[in-house]
Amino acid sequence: MTAIAMDIAKMVDMLPESEQRLAHEVLKRLVLAWDPDFEKVTPEEANRIAAAEADEFVVESDVNWDDLTQY
């Protein structure tokens, strides 16, 4: 979690519960306006995806599923 996100969480936590619900609805609308289909990725997620794509892939047929102790 970024420092800004943690700061937002701390501020919201200081509010009374009714105001927390209001803040939650406002934030939810902001996120949905930014990405209504939840398809965008954050910079951190993009880095994780890039790292995974740069890593080696294992072909399923190369795995001996009856003896996984060798891996």
N, CA, C and O atoms as a printed pandas DataFrame, in Angstrom:
     atom_number atom_name residue_name chain_id  residue_number  x_coord  y_coord  z_coord
0              1         N          MET        A               1    0.852   -1.164    0.000
1              2        CA          MET        A               1    0.000    0.000    0.000
2              3         C          MET        A               1    0.900    1.230    0.000
3              4         O          MET        A               1    1.888    1.287    0.733
4              5         N          THR        A               2    0.556    2.202   -0.818
5              6        CA          THR        A               2    1.358    3.416   -0.886
6              7         C          THR        A               2    1.174    4.257    0.365
7              8         O          THR        A               2    0.236    4.050    1.134
8              9         N          ALA        A               3    2.072    5.200    0.559
9             10        CA          ALA        A               3    1.993    6.092    1.723
10            11         C          ALA        A               3    0.713    6.932    1.658
11            12         O          ALA        A               3    0.093    7.202    2.687
12            13         N          ILE        A               4    0.327    7.335    0.468
13            14        CA          ILE        A               4   -0.891    8.138    0.322
14            15         C          ILE        A               4   -2.114    7.306    0.709
15            16         O          ILE        A               4   -2.997    7.790    1.417
16            17         N          ALA        A               5   -2.164    6.066    0.248
17            18        CA          ALA        A               5   -3.300    5.199    0.583
18            19         C          ALA        A               5   -3.375    4.958    2.087
19            20         O          ALA        A               5   -4.463    4.944    2.662
20            21         N          MET        A               6   -2.223    4.768    2.721
21            22        CA          MET        A               6   -2.210    4.567    4.175
22            23         C          MET        A               6   -2.670    5.839    4.890
23            24         O          MET        A               6   -3.381    5.770    5.893
24            25         N          ASP        A               7   -2.264    6.995    4.372
25            26        CA          ASP        A               7   -2.686    8.263    4.969
26            27         C          ASP        A               7   -4.196    8.437    4.852
27            28         O          ASP        A               7   -4.852    8.875    5.797
28            29         N          ILE        A               8   -4.740    8.093    3.692
29            30        CA          ILE        A               8   -6.195    8.166    3.494
30            31         C          ILE        A               8   -6.904    7.235    4.468
31            32         O          ILE        A               8   -7.893    7.621    5.090
32            33         N          ALA        A               9   -6.401    6.011    4.601
33            34        CA          ALA        A               9   -7.012    5.044    5.514
34            35         C          ALA        A               9   -6.986    5.556    6.949
35            36         O          ALA        A               9   -7.964    5.395    7.679
36            37         N          LYS        A              10   -5.879    6.171    7.362
37            38        CA          LYS        A              10   -5.789    6.712    8.726
38            39         C          LYS        A              10   -6.788    7.839    8.942
39            40         O          LYS        A              10   -7.430    7.915    9.990
40            41         N          MET        A              11   -6.917    8.713    7.949
41            42        CA          MET        A              11   -7.865    9.825    8.085
42            43         C          MET        A              11   -9.302    9.328    8.159
43            44         O          MET        A              11  -10.093    9.801    8.974
44            45         N          VAL        A              12   -9.631    8.365    7.293
45            46        CA          VAL        A              12  -10.993    7.827    7.298
46            47         C          VAL        A              12  -11.274    7.124    8.623
47            48         O          VAL        A              12  -12.393    7.185    9.133
48            49         N          ASP        A              13  -10.268    6.461    9.178
49            50        CA          ASP        A              13  -10.437    5.753   10.440
50            51         C          ASP        A              13  -10.749    6.702   11.601
51            52         O          ASP        A              13  -11.347    6.289   12.595
52            53         N          MET        A              14  -10.349    7.958   11.480
53            54        CA          MET        A              14  -10.626    8.943   12.536
54            55         C          MET        A              14  -12.079    9.410   12.530
55            56         O          MET        A              14  -12.565    9.948   13.525
56            57         N          LEU        A              15  -12.762    9.209   11.422
57            58        CA          LEU        A              15  -14.138    9.700   11.277
58            59         C          LEU        A              15  -15.129    8.809   12.019
59            60         O          LEU        A              15  -14.866    7.629   12.250
60            61         N          PRO        A              16  -16.274    9.389   12.392
61            62        CA          PRO        A              16  -17.357    8.554   12.936
62            63         C          PRO        A              16  -17.830    7.570   11.855
63            64         O          PRO        A              16  -17.619    7.799   10.664
64            65         N          GLU        A              17  -18.457    6.495   12.275
65            66        CA          GLU        A              17  -18.851    5.434   11.347
66            67         C          GLU        A              17  -19.728    5.946   10.205
67            68         O          GLU        A              17  -19.558    5.528    9.060
68            69         N          SER        A              18  -20.661    6.843   10.506
69            70        CA          SER        A              18  -21.544    7.357    9.449
70            71         C          SER        A              18  -20.742    8.116    8.390
71            72         O          SER        A              18  -21.039    8.019    7.200
72            73         N          GLU        A              19  -19.739    8.860    8.815
73            74        CA          GLU        A              19  -18.894    9.592    7.875
74            75         C          GLU        A              19  -17.958    8.636    7.125
75            76         O          GLU        A              19  -17.600    8.893    5.976
76            77         N          GLN        A              20  -17.565    7.541    7.770
77            78        CA          GLN        A              20  -16.753    6.530    7.095
78            79         C          GLN        A              20  -17.535    5.921    5.942
79            80         O          GLN        A              20  -16.987    5.688    4.864
80            81         N          ARG        A              21  -18.817    5.664    6.173
81            82        CA          ARG        A              21  -19.660    5.111    5.104
82            83         C          ARG        A              21  -19.737    6.085    3.934
83            84         O          ARG        A              21  -19.668    5.676    2.776
84            85         N          LEU        A              22  -19.881    7.373    4.236
85            86        CA          LEU        A              22  -19.929    8.385    3.186
86            87         C          LEU        A              22  -18.607    8.418    2.415
87            88         O          LEU        A              22  -18.612    8.456    1.185
88            89         N          ALA        A              23  -17.489    8.405    3.119
89            90        CA          ALA        A              23  -16.177    8.407    2.471
90            91         C          ALA        A              23  -16.011    7.167    1.603
91            92         O          ALA        A              23  -15.449    7.233    0.509
92            93         N          HIS        A              24  -16.499    6.049    2.093
93            94        CA          HIS        A              24  -16.417    4.793    1.336
94            95         C          HIS        A              24  -17.177    4.917    0.021
95            96         O          HIS        A              24  -16.677    4.508   -1.027
96            97         N          GLU        A              25  -18.367    5.472    0.069
97            98        CA          GLU        A              25  -19.167    5.633   -1.152
98            99         C          GLU        A              25  -18.491    6.585   -2.134
99           100         O          GLU        A              25  -18.493    6.336   -3.339
100          101         N          VAL        A              26  -17.913    7.672   -1.628
101          102        CA          VAL        A              26  -17.233    8.627   -2.502
102          103         C          VAL        A              26  -16.034    7.965   -3.165
103          104         O          VAL        A              26  -15.840    8.098   -4.373
104          105         N          LEU        A              27  -15.229    7.251   -2.382
105          106        CA          LEU        A              27  -14.060    6.573   -2.946
106          107         C          LEU        A              27  -14.463    5.499   -3.950
107          108         O          LEU        A              27  -13.824    5.339   -4.990
108          109         N          LYS        A              28  -15.522    4.769   -3.632
109          110        CA          LYS        A              28  -15.995    3.728   -4.553
110          111         C          LYS        A              28  -16.407    4.351   -5.885
111          112         O          LYS        A              28  -16.114    3.796   -6.944
112          113         N          ARG        A              29  -17.083    5.501   -5.842
113          114        CA          ARG        A              29  -17.492    6.165   -7.078
114          115         C          ARG        A              29  -16.283    6.670   -7.865
115          116         O          ARG        A              29  -16.273    6.624   -9.095
116          117         N          LEU        A              30  -15.272    7.148   -7.153
117          118        CA          LEU        A              30  -14.051    7.595   -7.835
118          119         C          LEU        A              30  -13.376    6.435   -8.553
119          120         O          LEU        A              30  -12.960    6.570   -9.704
120          121         N          VAL        A              31  -13.267    5.307   -7.883
121          122        CA          VAL        A              31  -12.624    4.143   -8.486
122          123         C          VAL        A              31  -13.433    3.643   -9.670
123          124         O          VAL        A              31  -12.865    3.319  -10.714
124          125         N          LEU        A              32  -14.738    3.575   -9.526
125          126        CA          LEU        A              32  -15.578    3.104  -10.633
126          127         C          LEU        A              32  -15.537    4.066  -11.810
127          128         O          LEU        A              32  -15.612    3.632  -12.960
128          129         N          ALA        A              33  -15.421    5.365  -11.549
129          130        CA          ALA        A              33  -15.311    6.339  -12.633
130          131         C          ALA        A              33  -13.979    6.172  -13.367
131          132         O          ALA        A              33  -13.904    6.345  -14.584
132          133         N          TRP        A              34  -12.947    5.838  -12.625
133          134        CA          TRP        A              34  -11.623    5.649  -13.208
134          135         C          TRP        A              34  -11.544    4.347  -13.983
135          136         O          TRP        A              34  -10.923    4.293  -15.044
136          137         N          ASP        A              35  -12.169    3.294  -13.463
137          138        CA          ASP        A              35  -12.086    1.971  -14.080
138          139         C          ASP        A              35  -13.379    1.202  -13.843
139          140         O          ASP        A              35  -13.436    0.360  -12.947
140          141         N          PRO        A              36  -14.407    1.471  -14.622
141          142        CA          PRO        A              36  -15.719    0.850  -14.378
142          143         C          PRO        A              36  -15.748   -0.667  -14.514
143          144         O          PRO        A              36  -16.616   -1.321  -13.934
144          145         N          ASP        A              37  -14.817   -1.233  -15.268
145          146        CA          ASP        A              37  -14.811   -2.685  -15.472
146          147         C          ASP        A              37  -13.712   -3.392  -14.683
147          148         O          ASP        A              37  -13.507   -4.596  -14.838
148          149         N          PHE        A              38  -13.000   -2.634  -13.829
149          150        CA          PHE        A              38  -11.895   -3.191  -13.039
150          151         C          PHE        A              38  -10.869   -3.877  -13.937
151          152         O          PHE        A              38  -10.386   -4.963  -13.616
152          153         N          GLU        A              39  -10.533   -3.237  -15.069
153          154        CA          GLU        A              39   -9.577   -3.818  -16.006
154          155         C          GLU        A              39   -8.208   -3.160  -15.953
155          156         O          GLU        A              39   -7.225   -3.747  -16.408
156          157         N          LYS        A              40   -8.126   -1.956  -15.408
157          158        CA          LYS        A              40   -6.843   -1.260  -15.352
158          159         C          LYS        A              40   -5.982   -1.859  -14.250
159          160         O          LYS        A              40   -6.487   -2.455  -13.299
160          161         N          VAL        A              41   -4.689   -1.691  -14.394
161          162        CA          VAL        A              41   -3.782   -2.172  -13.361
162          163         C          VAL        A              41   -3.022   -0.993  -12.774
163          164         O          VAL        A              41   -2.790    0.014  -13.443
164          165         N          THR        A              42   -2.645   -1.136  -11.528
165          166        CA          THR        A              42   -1.834   -0.123  -10.871
166          167         C          THR        A              42   -0.396   -0.265  -11.346
167          168         O          THR        A              42   -0.046   -1.290  -11.930
168          169         N          PRO        A              43    0.446    0.738  -11.111
169          170        CA          PRO        A              43    1.859    0.595  -11.488
170          171         C          PRO        A              43    2.507   -0.630  -10.827
171          172         O          PRO        A              43    3.316   -1.313  -11.454
172          173         N          GLU        A              44    2.160   -0.903   -9.588
173          174        CA          GLU        A              44    2.716   -2.085   -8.901
174          175         C          GLU        A              44    2.271   -3.365   -9.595
175          176         O          GLU        A              44    3.078   -4.271   -9.806
176          177         N          GLU        A              45    0.985   -3.443   -9.953
177          178        CA          GLU        A              45    0.486   -4.629  -10.654
178          179         C          GLU        A              45    1.152   -4.772  -12.016
179          180         O          GLU        A              45    1.471   -5.885  -12.435
180          181         N          ALA        A              46    1.366   -3.650  -12.717
181          182        CA          ALA        A              46    2.031   -3.695  -14.021
182          183         C          ALA        A              46    3.444   -4.241  -13.887
183          184         O          ALA        A              46    3.893   -5.020  -14.728
184          185         N          ASN        A              47    4.149   -3.836  -12.830
185          186        CA          ASN        A              47    5.500   -4.361  -12.599
186          187         C          ASN        A              47    5.474   -5.855  -12.327
187          188         O          ASN        A              47    6.325   -6.595  -12.821
188          189         N          ARG        A              48    4.494   -6.305  -11.536
189          190        CA          ARG        A              48    4.391   -7.735  -11.235
190          191         C          ARG        A              48    4.059   -8.537  -12.488
191          192         O          ARG        A              48    4.579   -9.638  -12.670
192          193         N          ILE        A              49    3.207   -8.005  -13.349
193          194        CA          ILE        A              49    2.852   -8.686  -14.595
194          195         C          ILE        A              49    4.076   -8.778  -15.500
195          196         O          ILE        A              49    4.359   -9.827  -16.078
196          197         N          ALA        A              50    4.803   -7.654  -15.616
197          198        CA          ALA        A              50    6.001   -7.643  -16.464
198          199         C          ALA        A              50    7.037   -8.642  -15.958
199          200         O          ALA        A              50    7.663   -9.346  -16.750
200          201         N          ALA        A              51    7.219   -8.704  -14.645
201          202        CA          ALA        A              51    8.175   -9.649  -14.068
202          203         C          ALA        A              51    7.746  -11.085  -14.348
203          204         O          ALA        A              51    8.581  -11.934  -14.662
204          205         N          ALA        A              52    6.466  -11.355  -14.237
205          206        CA          ALA        A              52    5.974  -12.717  -14.499
206          207         C          ALA        A              52    6.140  -13.087  -15.967
207          208         O          ALA        A              52    6.487  -14.224  -16.288
208          209         N          GLU        A              53    5.894  -12.134  -16.855
209          210        CA          GLU        A              53    6.041  -12.418  -18.283
210          211         C          GLU        A              53    7.498  -12.613  -18.676
211          212         O          GLU        A              53    7.791  -13.347  -19.619
212          213         N          ALA        A              54    8.412  -11.965  -17.964
213          214        CA          ALA        A              54    9.839  -12.106  -18.261
214          215         C          ALA        A              54   10.418  -13.388  -17.679
215          216         O          ALA        A              54   11.505  -13.816  -18.068
216          217         N          ASP        A              55    9.697  -13.997  -16.753
217          218        CA          ASP        A              55   10.154  -15.227  -16.113
218          219         C          ASP        A              55    9.913  -16.402  -17.058
219          220         O          ASP        A              55    9.189  -16.285  -18.047
220          221         N          GLU        A              56   10.526  -17.520  -16.738
221          222        CA          GLU        A              56   10.334  -18.714  -17.550
222          223         C          GLU        A              56    8.968  -19.337  -17.283
223          224         O          GLU        A              56    8.451  -19.294  -16.166
224          225         N          PHE        A              57    8.407  -19.910  -18.322
225          226        CA          PHE        A              57    7.137  -20.597  -18.201
226          227         C          PHE        A              57    7.375  -22.100  -18.177
227          228         O          PHE        A              57    8.338  -22.595  -18.761
228          229         N          VAL        A              58    6.508  -22.807  -17.511
229          230        CA          VAL        A              58    6.593  -24.257  -17.445
230          231         C          VAL        A              58    5.460  -24.823  -18.289
231          232         O          VAL        A              58    4.299  -24.453  -18.117
232          233         N          VAL        A              59    5.801  -25.705  -19.182
233          234        CA          VAL        A              59    4.802  -26.371  -20.009
234          235         C          VAL        A              59    4.159  -27.461  -19.157
235          236         O          VAL        A              59    4.855  -28.287  -18.565
236          237         N          GLU        A              60    2.859  -27.459  -19.099
237          238        CA          GLU        A              60    2.139  -28.398  -18.230
238          239         C          GLU        A              60    2.492  -29.851  -18.530
239          240         O          GLU        A              60    2.595  -30.669  -17.616
240          241         N          SER        A              61    2.676  -30.170  -19.796
241          242        CA          SER        A              61    2.984  -31.567  -20.148
242          243         C          SER        A              61    4.369  -32.000  -19.663
243          244         O          SER        A              61    4.651  -33.197  -19.603
244          245         N          ASP        A              62    5.242  -31.039  -19.316
245          246        CA          ASP        A              62    6.569  -31.366  -18.789
246          247         C          ASP        A              62    6.545  -31.700  -17.300
247          248         O          ASP        A              62    7.551  -32.155  -16.756
248          249         N          VAL        A              63    5.430  -31.485  -16.644
249          250        CA          VAL        A              63    5.328  -31.718  -15.202
250          251         C          VAL        A              63    4.839  -33.145  -14.954
251          252         O          VAL        A              63    3.862  -33.594  -15.553
252          253         N          ASN        A              64    5.527  -33.836  -14.074
253          254        CA          ASN        A              64    5.093  -35.164  -13.668
254          255         C          ASN        A              64    4.147  -34.978  -12.476
255          256         O          ASN        A              64    4.599  -34.890  -11.335
256          257         N          TRP        A              65    2.875  -34.919  -12.731
257          258        CA          TRP        A              65    1.882  -34.625  -11.700
258          259         C          TRP        A              65    1.764  -35.748  -10.677
259          260         O          TRP        A              65    1.236  -35.537   -9.585
260          261         N          ASP        A              66    2.249  -36.939  -11.018
261          262        CA          ASP        A              66    2.193  -38.054  -10.074
262          263         C          ASP        A              66    3.347  -38.029   -9.080
263          264         O          ASP        A              66    3.299  -38.725   -8.065
264          265         N          ASP        A              67    4.392  -37.234   -9.357
265          266        CA          ASP        A              67    5.540  -37.150   -8.462
266          267         C          ASP        A              67    6.056  -35.699   -8.428
267          268         O          ASP        A              67    6.997  -35.342   -9.138
268          269         N          LEU        A              68    5.424  -34.889   -7.599
269          270        CA          LEU        A              68    5.799  -33.475   -7.523
270          271         C          LEU        A              68    6.978  -33.237   -6.587
271          272         O          LEU        A              68    7.417  -32.097   -6.435
272          273         N          THR        A              69    7.502  -34.292   -5.956
273          274        CA          THR        A              69    8.619  -34.121   -5.029
274          275         C          THR        A              69    9.903  -33.722   -5.754
275          276         O          THR        A              69   10.829  -33.205   -5.129
276          277         N          GLN        A              70    9.966  -33.953   -7.042
277          278        CA          GLN        A              70   11.187  -33.617   -7.790
278          279         C          GLN        A              70   11.277  -32.133   -8.136
279          280         O          GLN        A              70   12.280  -31.700   -8.702
280          281         N          TYR        A              71   10.282  -31.367   -7.819
281          282        CA          TYR        A              71   10.295  -29.944   -8.179
282          283         C          TYR        A              71   10.587  -29.076   -6.983
283          284         O          TYR        A              71   10.635  -27.852   -7.105
